[in-house]
């Protein structure tokens, strides 16, 4: 049984009991939420459901591009769980060719968030990236809580994910991010605020510039939150304040809202009034397959629901790619895409180390032989 099916089965079996479990939270209102900022960290995030905020982000991007005097190069890393090993391999192999760009903007969601810091910092961190996905640290990520899960907020413990992030995200790495941010580059990570049901984009360089233990804790929390698949891992509570009122927001996997972040949703139908001064380059690295995969679905509740969820996820990713492609063509961006190839088993919760190493090698070889990247197709039915 695929790992996703096992997780889903455990979820459904225990749901009737676990649904009665509630952990108290400090009360707050939508007005409080609208004013909330992370305690000690103002101006480190964007609420993308606000069109004005999305437009401001776009204007900042254009100003930075003008200041550089050249087209910006953007990398967007998708969710995909264990399939993130493929994306790590692509980045690693791309460096080996000597043609990997120094990205001006890197945006990560879910497993893409976990690899985004290394992608942002460049080839110097490639061995760390490789080790993060093939070194065995993720083998115990699905550490079942047993009967205790019935009285908590997830069926798997957060400790292995926390340990993985803490092992690779340290003060020297955060200082390196701050140095690159000072050059005008941007590292962005997306989480889902479950209270507002919106995607939140975090400016990790702004957090890194603050420095110190509190910044490192928040930096790590955001990465963990972005990868915390609801029900699989517990949500991450982030302390915020609205004036003198302090409370905690609940953040989960960024992929709950968006498979990847490239363009704010509120701007997908937007069109530049005049051609941009520079034609930016956007790379979409999709950690998973987007094509249909034939399998005879067993006529039973759990396989039907699990297969339906997988189908929904792929469909949503295809729609997001198509919308981003149209935006790119309309607004002067050059777009390249890579996905897990057809025929490769796609199970985002299968953290078997041999499988992840195989996916890493698949991505590495594809990047080195030049077959990884392609322009976005007219149709995504058979990539």
C-alpha angles and dihedrals in degrees: 000000000000116000092247091056091051091051093046092048091053090048095052095043092054099035097095091057099035093050088072092058115099128175111207119247132193108259122248138162135231087257089056090049092051090058098038123123128175109269108266094001115086119173098020101117147042127223099214096192087076108083090207091056092048090050091050090052090051091049091051089052092051093047091050090050091051091049090053091050092222143070116289121239115218130190121197117193117199134211121261109134112222089007086074084088087074092056091046089054092050091053092045094049092043089058090052090059091057090231102096109123125234094244118226092201129023119186122186136189126190109322085005087060091055092054098036098088091055093045089050094051094050138218093337087074097042095106090051089050091049092049092048090060103031104027097087097252092121096049093098098039091116097062104163116225092211116205089344087072089071089067098040137061101262142027095235130053120253092216098089091049091046091049092049092052094043091051094056105028109068140148096276091053092048091049089051090053089051091052092052092044089056087060090061098262120132134216113194128186125189127215131170118243099214093196093059096027091228139122114253119201116208123205099220094184090058089053092046092052090060089058130182133089095304092054091049091050092051092044090054093043092056093051091048091047093050090055097041104111105206113256091010096066126016120259119260117241114216119196113232138168134216102194105305093341113100125192140143128259120214113232128184141167112330088218088069086081104020132017087212138353121237107126128020109256091233089060102047091101093043122114129197112250088221133014112280118253091238131029104232121213119229124193117194112200107192114195097208146029122290098187126089116267119208117232131146103244114222113243094243134106101250098046091046094051094042092049090047092052091050090049091050092050093051092046092051091050092050091050091049091050091048092049092048091048092054091047091050093050092046097047105038104263124140108222130201125181139197127183137171103281124252114269095033113117108252115206113145094194098049102105095171104148096224090053093048092049089050091052091048091052091047090056094043094052093045091052093047096048092045098244098109100080127056136159114267108274125237087242129027097203094102110014 
